[in-house]
């Protein structure tokens, strides 16, 4: 990644989608979710801690994920999040909507 490259700002509504997609890989603590998204996008997308944890709490309160305390890789206490069946259903619907939206925007931004 170039030193002058800026991290892209996440569009409203994408944080929940990215978090839930990340959790389809298996239970993960918040920091792990953030690292995976940043690595998966070659540093293009990064979640601020406040936004990440607000989203995790919001998703949990909506029943889209559940959490449980456990030990991290370095033996620290960490809250692990797991996507629920309801979360998987929501993710499938929203992913489809997002993909249609992205195609439409790409059509407008492409060559005339």
Secondary structure, 3 states (H helix, E strand, C coil): CCCCCCCECCCCCHHHHHHHHHHCCCCEEHHHHHHHHHHHCCCCECCCHHHHHHHHHHHHHCCCEEEEEEECCCCCEEEEEEECHHHHHHHHHHHHHHHHHHHHHHHHHCCC
